[in-house]
Amino acid sequence: MQHGGAGVSRQATPHTPRCKETGADGRLPVPFGQFIVKVHGRCNLACHYCYLYEGPDHTWRARPAAAAPAVLDRTADRIAEHAAAHGLHNLALVLHGGEPLLAGADRLAALADRVRDLVPADCTVHTTVQTNATLLTDARVATLARHGIRIGISLDGGLAVHNTRRTDHAGRPSWPAASRGARLLADRHPGAYAGILTVVDPRTDPIEMYESLLALRPPAVDLLLPHGNWTNPPPGLPDAGTAPTVPGPGRPTPYGDWLTTVFDRWWPAGRRETRIRLFEECIALLLGLPAATESLGLTPLNAIVIETDGTIEQVDSLKSAYDTAAATGLDVFRHTFDDALCHPGVAARQAGADALAAACRACPLLTVCGGGHYAHRYRADNGFTNPSVYCADLERLVRHIAGRLYDATAGANR
């Protein structure tokens, strides 16, 4: 499961550790504002393409299935400690898995309440749970909503045919239960509906896919690129040995083509049918406005993961690169989140353009593209100092949106 979460505005930081790993320029680390808590480390589905359970990282096998109460309590303490130390006025608490609802709605509610009770009075906690929707019932949704927890759903599309690879462990389709959960949320608890997360599949019809998701009435849609890299390229892209690693006429753009088609359906609509974060943040960046996403821009990463055993890890997407790629050697019982800020891997994610390949630093789209998603830059022989494996696709999308934005603003100024 890929994760999504509310963007967190960054506040003044009265206490920020100086970490030698931040570099010679003395750059101070950006405090964490998004805490992804693995309340349950297993899933009731066995999606065929899952990078977490089917990918190169196997660390999940040695961890407990569910986070113990002591782990969740200590995690809440550490989050509150970090919020107080850095004067955070907003933070995002993302309840994640696996499938977090396997832990029970009451346990999720208790964690959300505990974090809110412990953080400073002027800090607002925005809590979401990311679920495959198969376990949503009216009672569970009502419990989550009552405790201020919004619900994000992960689907491959809004039709059964889109979700054939999302099966349970016996090979049975998940769509009947997932669609029932999504419609229950839209019909009975729209205020708790955070949106739908969908991984782009260029083999699908983009308009059919988008409109099928609209039928589930999400307030927002996250369109994410699959977690591939130069060593293990995503479907439809050649490996590094058969194509250039920078944009050019020799590199196909199936993901960029798919996304631009959806953009052209979304952009001219007479009303905003739903928010699409990737598009909105690309527009913001093109206009010189701040935006916070892992996939675009140069905003420092401010997310951290807490596993079911209390281990502190970098974001899950790194697990698509190689085994233990997300590891820090830290845990909530012995370490603070400030310790995690000083980890070299976190520092690299916060280094902005300094951490990018030379080709990215010289690119005119640098401030918008930002080198793409960090995990998508990986190549076994030289690590993450590469353009994104989606470099050409991102150029296709950014230039297309820039053209549409220019046309719209030029017309308004005539």
C-alpha positions as CSV (number, residue, x, y, z in Angstrom):
1,M,0.0,0.0,0.0
2,Q,1.3,3.4,-0.8
3,H,0.6,6.1,1.6
4,G,-0.9,9.6,1.3
5,G,-1.4,12.3,4.0
6,A,-2.4,15.8,4.6
7,G,0.1,18.4,3.7
8,V,1.5,20.0,6.9
9,S,2.5,23.7,7.1
10,R,5.8,24.2,8.7
11,Q,6.1,26.6,11.6
12,A,8.9,28.4,13.4
13,T,11.3,26.0,15.0
14,P,12.5,27.2,18.4
15,H,14.6,24.1,18.8
16,T,16.3,22.4,15.9
17,P,19.3,20.1,16.3
18,R,22.4,20.8,14.3
19,C,23.4,17.7,12.5
20,K,26.8,17.2,10.9
21,E,25.1,15.2,8.2
22,T,23.2,18.3,6.9
23,G,26.3,19.5,5.1
24,A,29.0,22.2,5.2
25,D,26.5,25.0,4.6
26,G,25.1,24.5,8.2
27,R,21.6,23.9,6.9
28,L,19.2,23.1,9.8
29,P,17.0,20.0,9.4
30,V,13.2,20.6,9.0
31,P,11.2,19.0,11.8
32,F,8.9,16.2,11.1
33,G,5.3,17.1,10.5
34,Q,3.9,13.8,9.2
35,F,4.0,10.7,11.4
36,I,3.1,7.5,9.7
37,V,2.3,4.9,12.3
38,K,2.1,1.2,11.4
39,V,-0.7,0.1,13.7
40,H,-0.9,-3.2,12.0
41,G,1.9,-4.7,9.9
42,R,-0.1,-7.3,7.9
43,C,-2.8,-7.0,5.2
44,N,-6.0,-9.0,4.5
45,L,-5.2,-8.6,0.8
46,A,-2.4,-10.0,-1.3
47,C,-2.2,-7.5,-4.1
48,H,0.0,-9.0,-6.9
49,Y,2.2,-5.9,-7.3
50,C,2.6,-4.8,-3.7
51,Y,6.1,-3.4,-3.3
52,L,5.9,-3.8,0.5
53,Y,5.2,-7.5,0.8
54,E,6.3,-8.7,-2.7
55,G,9.3,-6.4,-3.1
56,P,12.9,-6.7,-2.2
57,D,12.5,-5.6,1.4
58,H,11.8,-8.4,3.9
59,T,12.0,-6.6,7.2
60,W,8.3,-6.9,7.8
61,R,8.6,-10.6,8.3
62,A,10.4,-10.3,11.6
63,R,8.1,-7.7,13.1
64,P,4.9,-8.3,15.1
65,A,1.7,-8.2,13.2
66,A,0.2,-5.5,15.4
67,A,1.7,-2.7,17.4
68,A,1.5,-3.4,21.1
69,P,-0.1,-0.8,23.4
70,A,3.4,0.1,24.8
71,V,4.6,0.9,21.3
72,L,1.6,3.1,20.5
73,D,1.8,4.9,23.8
74,R,5.5,5.6,23.4
75,T,5.0,6.7,19.9
76,A,2.4,9.2,21.0
77,D,4.8,10.5,23.7
78,R,7.6,11.0,21.1
79,I,5.3,12.8,18.7
80,A,4.1,15.2,21.4
81,E,7.8,15.7,22.5
82,H,8.7,16.6,18.9
83,A,5.7,18.9,18.5
84,A,6.6,20.8,21.7
85,A,10.3,21.0,20.9
86,H,9.7,22.5,17.5
87,G,6.6,24.6,18.2
88,L,4.5,22.8,15.6
89,H,1.1,24.3,15.2
90,N,0.0,21.5,12.8
91,L,1.0,17.9,12.3
92,A,-0.4,14.9,10.4
93,L,-0.9,11.6,12.0
94,V,-1.3,8.8,9.4
95,L,-2.6,5.5,10.7
96,H,-1.2,2.9,8.3
97,G,-0.3,-0.7,7.6
98,G,-0.6,-3.3,6.1
99,E,-4.3,-2.8,6.7
100,P,-4.7,-0.6,9.7
101,L,-8.3,-1.6,10.4
102,L,-7.1,-5.0,11.3
103,A,-6.1,-3.4,14.6
104,G,-9.7,-2.3,15.2
105,A,-11.3,1.1,15.0
106,D,-11.3,1.5,18.8
107,R,-7.5,1.2,18.9
108,L,-7.0,3.7,16.1
109,A,-9.3,6.1,17.9
110,A,-7.5,5.7,21.2
111,L,-4.1,6.5,19.5
112,A,-5.5,9.6,17.8
113,D,-7.0,10.8,21.1
114,R,-3.8,10.2,23.0
115,V,-1.7,12.1,20.5
116,R,-4.2,15.0,20.6
117,D,-4.2,15.0,24.4
118,L,-0.4,15.1,24.7
119,V,0.6,17.7,22.1
120,P,0.7,21.4,23.1
121,A,-2.7,23.0,23.2
122,D,-2.0,25.2,20.1
123,C,-1.0,22.2,17.9
124,T,-3.7,20.7,15.7
125,V,-3.5,17.0,14.8
126,H,-4.9,16.1,11.4
127,T,-5.5,12.3,11.5
128,T,-6.2,10.0,8.6
129,V,-6.3,6.3,8.2
130,Q,-5.3,4.7,4.8
131,T,-7.3,1.6,4.1
132,N,-8.2,-0.8,1.3
133,A,-11.9,-0.2,2.3
134,T,-12.8,-3.9,2.6
135,L,-13.3,-3.7,6.3
136,L,-15.3,-0.5,6.4
137,T,-18.6,-0.8,8.2
138,D,-21.0,1.8,9.3
139,A,-20.1,1.2,13.0
140,R,-16.3,1.4,12.3
141,V,-16.6,4.6,10.1
142,A,-18.8,6.2,12.8
143,T,-16.2,5.4,15.4
144,L,-13.4,6.9,13.3
145,A,-15.4,10.0,12.4
146,R,-16.4,10.6,16.0
147,H,-12.7,10.7,16.9
148,G,-11.8,13.1,14.1
149,I,-10.2,10.5,11.9
150,R,-10.6,11.0,8.2
151,I,-10.5,8.0,5.9
152,G,-8.4,7.6,2.7
153,I,-9.0,4.6,0.4
154,S,-6.5,2.8,-1.8
155,L,-8.0,1.4,-5.0
156,D,-6.7,0.7,-8.5
157,G,-9.8,2.3,-10.1
158,G,-13.5,2.6,-9.7
159,L,-14.5,-0.6,-11.6
160,A,-14.1,-4.3,-10.9
161,V,-12.0,-4.7,-14.0
162,H,-9.5,-2.2,-12.6
163,N,-9.0,-4.1,-9.4
164,T,-8.5,-7.7,-10.5
165,R,-4.9,-7.7,-9.1
166,R,-6.2,-6.7,-5.6
167,T,-7.2,-10.1,-4.3
168,D,-7.3,-11.7,-0.8
169,H,-4.9,-14.4,0.3
170,A,-7.2,-17.1,-1.2
171,G,-7.2,-15.3,-4.6
172,R,-10.8,-14.0,-4.2
173,P,-11.5,-10.5,-5.6
174,S,-11.6,-7.6,-3.1
175,W,-13.7,-5.3,-5.3
176,P,-17.2,-6.2,-3.9
177,A,-16.2,-5.4,-0.3
178,A,-14.0,-2.4,-1.3
179,S,-16.6,-0.8,-3.4
180,R,-19.2,-1.4,-0.7
181,G,-16.9,0.3,1.8
182,A,-16.2,3.3,-0.5
183,R,-19.9,3.9,-1.3
184,L,-20.8,3.6,2.4
185,L,-18.3,6.3,3.2
186,A,-19.5,8.6,0.4
187,D,-23.2,8.0,1.2
188,R,-23.3,8.0,5.0
189,H,-20.1,9.8,6.2
190,P,-18.9,12.2,3.5
191,G,-17.3,14.5,6.1
192,A,-14.9,11.7,7.1
193,Y,-14.0,10.9,3.4
194,A,-10.4,12.0,2.8
195,G,-10.2,10.7,-0.8
196,I,-8.8,7.9,-3.0
197,L,-5.3,6.9,-3.7
198,T,-4.7,5.3,-7.1
199,V,-1.5,4.1,-8.7
200,V,-1.2,5.0,-12.3
201,D,-1.4,2.0,-14.8
202,P,-0.8,3.2,-18.4
203,R,-2.5,0.0,-19.7
204,T,-5.8,1.4,-18.5
205,D,-8.0,3.9,-20.3
206,P,-7.2,7.2,-18.5
207,I,-10.6,8.8,-19.0
208,E,-12.5,5.6,-18.0
209,M,-10.3,5.3,-15.0
210,Y,-10.8,8.9,-13.9
211,E,-14.5,8.9,-14.4
212,S,-14.9,5.6,-12.6
213,L,-13.2,7.2,-9.6
214,L,-15.5,10.2,-9.8
215,A,-18.5,7.9,-9.5
216,L,-17.2,7.0,-6.0
217,R,-17.4,10.8,-5.1
218,P,-14.0,11.3,-3.6
219,P,-13.2,14.9,-2.4
220,A,-9.6,14.3,-3.6
221,V,-7.7,11.8,-5.7
222,D,-4.0,11.1,-5.4
223,L,-2.5,9.7,-8.7
224,L,0.8,8.1,-7.8
225,L,3.4,6.6,-10.0
226,P,4.3,3.0,-9.3
227,H,7.4,2.5,-7.2
228,G,9.9,1.5,-9.9
229,N,13.6,2.5,-10.4
230,W,16.4,2.1,-12.9
231,T,17.3,-1.3,-11.6
232,N,13.7,-2.5,-11.5
233,P,11.8,-0.3,-14.0
234,P,8.1,0.1,-13.8
235,P,5.8,-1.6,-16.4
236,G,6.1,0.0,-19.8
237,L,9.5,1.6,-19.3
238,P,12.8,0.0,-20.5
239,D,15.7,-0.7,-18.2
240,A,18.7,1.6,-18.0
241,G,20.7,-0.5,-20.4
242,T,18.4,0.1,-23.3
243,A,17.4,3.7,-23.1
244,P,18.9,7.1,-22.0
245,T,18.5,8.2,-18.4
246,V,17.4,11.7,-19.3
247,P,14.5,13.0,-21.4
248,G,15.0,12.7,-25.1
249,P,13.4,11.3,-28.3
250,G,14.5,7.8,-27.4
251,R,12.6,7.4,-24.2
252,P,8.9,6.6,-24.1
253,T,6.5,8.5,-21.8
254,P,3.5,6.2,-21.2
255,Y,2.9,7.6,-17.7
256,G,3.2,11.2,-18.8
257,D,0.8,10.5,-21.7
258,W,-1.7,8.9,-19.3
259,L,-1.5,11.8,-16.8
260,T,-1.8,14.5,-19.4
261,T,-4.9,12.9,-20.8
262,V,-6.5,12.9,-17.3
263,F,-5.4,16.5,-16.8
264,D,-7.1,17.6,-20.0
265,R,-10.3,16.0,-18.8
266,W,-10.0,17.5,-15.3
267,W,-8.7,21.0,-16.1
268,P,-11.5,22.4,-18.3
269,A,-14.4,20.9,-16.3
270,G,-17.1,23.5,-15.5
271,R,-16.7,22.8,-11.8
272,R,-14.0,21.2,-9.6
273,E,-15.2,17.6,-9.7
274,T,-12.5,16.5,-7.3
275,R,-9.0,17.7,-6.2
276,I,-6.1,16.0,-7.9
277,R,-3.1,16.8,-5.7
278,L,-0.4,16.0,-8.3
279,F,-2.0,18.5,-10.8
280,E,-2.7,21.2,-8.2
281,E,0.8,21.1,-6.8
282,C,2.3,21.2,-10.2
283,I,0.3,24.3,-11.0
284,A,1.3,25.9,-7.7
285,L,5.0,25.2,-8.3
286,L,4.7,26.6,-11.9
287,L,3.3,29.8,-10.3
288,G,6.1,30.0,-7.8
289,L,4.0,29.0,-4.9
290,P,5.0,26.5,-2.2
291,A,3.8,22.9,-2.5
292,A,4.5,19.8,-0.5
293,T,4.6,16.4,-2.2
294,E,7.1,13.6,-2.5
295,S,6.8,13.6,-6.2
296,L,7.4,17.2,-7.2
297,G,9.3,20.2,-6.0
298,L,12.3,20.8,-3.7
299,T,10.4,21.0,-0.4
300,P,12.3,19.0,2.3
301,L,10.7,15.7,3.2
302,N,9.1,15.9,6.7
303,A,7.6,12.4,7.1
304,I,8.8,9.6,9.3
305,V,7.5,6.0,9.9
306,I,7.0,4.1,13.1
307,E,6.8,0.4,12.6
308,T,4.8,-2.1,14.7
309,D,7.8,-2.9,16.9
310,G,8.6,0.8,17.5
311,T,11.4,1.0,15.0
312,I,11.8,4.4,13.4
313,E,12.1,4.2,9.6
314,Q,12.3,6.4,6.6
315,V,9.3,6.3,4.3
316,D,8.1,3.0,2.9
317,S,8.7,3.9,-0.7
318,L,12.4,3.3,-0.1
319,K,11.7,-0.4,0.4
320,S,11.0,-0.7,-3.3
321,A,14.8,-0.1,-3.9
322,Y,16.5,-2.8,-1.8
323,D,16.2,-4.7,1.5
324,T,16.6,-2.5,4.6
325,A,16.7,0.7,2.5
326,A,14.4,2.5,4.9
327,A,16.2,1.4,8.1
328,T,17.7,3.9,10.5
329,G,18.7,1.8,13.5
330,L,16.5,3.9,15.7
331,D,13.4,3.2,17.8
332,V,10.9,5.2,19.9
333,F,12.0,3.6,23.1
334,R,15.7,4.7,22.9
335,H,15.7,7.6,20.5
336,T,13.9,10.8,19.8
337,F,12.6,12.0,16.5
338,D,15.4,14.6,16.6
339,D,17.8,11.7,16.4
340,A,16.0,10.6,13.2
341,L,16.4,14.1,11.8
342,C,20.2,13.6,12.0
343,H,20.2,10.3,10.2
344,P,22.2,10.6,6.9
345,G,19.3,9.2,4.9
346,V,16.8,11.8,6.2
347,A,19.4,14.5,5.7
348,A,19.8,13.5,2.1
349,R,16.0,13.7,1.6
350,Q,16.1,17.3,3.1
351,A,19.1,18.5,1.1
352,G,17.1,19.8,-1.9
353,A,18.9,20.4,-5.1
354,D,22.3,19.6,-3.5
355,A,21.3,15.9,-3.4
356,L,20.3,15.7,-7.1
357,A,22.2,14.5,-10.1
358,A,24.0,17.0,-12.2
359,A,21.5,16.6,-15.0
360,C,18.7,17.5,-12.6
361,R,20.5,20.6,-11.2
362,A,21.0,21.9,-14.8
363,C,17.4,21.2,-15.9
364,P,15.1,24.3,-16.4
365,L,12.3,22.3,-14.7
366,L,14.3,21.8,-11.5
367,T,12.1,23.9,-9.2
368,V,8.9,22.2,-10.4
369,C,10.1,18.6,-10.9
370,G,12.5,18.6,-8.1
371,G,14.2,15.4,-9.4
372,G,11.0,13.4,-9.0
373,H,10.3,10.9,-6.2
374,Y,13.5,10.0,-4.3
375,A,12.8,6.2,-4.5
376,H,12.4,6.4,-8.3
377,R,16.0,7.6,-8.7
378,Y,17.6,4.4,-7.4
379,R,20.1,2.5,-9.4
380,A,22.0,-0.5,-7.9
381,D,25.4,0.7,-9.0
382,N,25.3,4.3,-7.8
383,G,22.4,4.7,-5.4
384,F,20.0,7.6,-5.6
385,T,22.0,10.3,-7.4
386,N,20.2,9.9,-10.7
387,P,17.3,11.5,-12.4
388,S,14.0,9.8,-11.8
389,V,13.2,6.7,-13.9
390,Y,10.1,8.8,-14.8
391,C,12.2,11.8,-15.8
392,A,10.8,11.9,-19.4
393,D,7.3,11.3,-18.1
394,L,7.6,14.1,-15.6
395,E,8.9,16.5,-18.3
396,R,6.0,15.6,-20.5
397,L,3.5,16.3,-17.7
398,V,5.1,19.5,-16.4
399,R,5.5,21.1,-19.9
400,H,1.9,20.1,-20.8
401,I,0.5,21.7,-17.7
402,A,2.7,24.7,-18.2
403,G,1.3,25.1,-21.7
404,R,-2.3,24.8,-20.5
405,L,-1.7,27.3,-17.7
406,Y,-0.1,29.7,-20.2
407,D,-3.1,29.4,-22.5
408,A,-5.5,30.1,-19.7
409,T,-3.6,33.1,-18.3
410,A,-2.9,34.5,-21.8
411,G,-6.6,34.4,-22.6
412,A,-7.5,36.1,-19.4
413,N,-5.1,38.9,-20.1
414,R,-6.4,39.7,-23.6
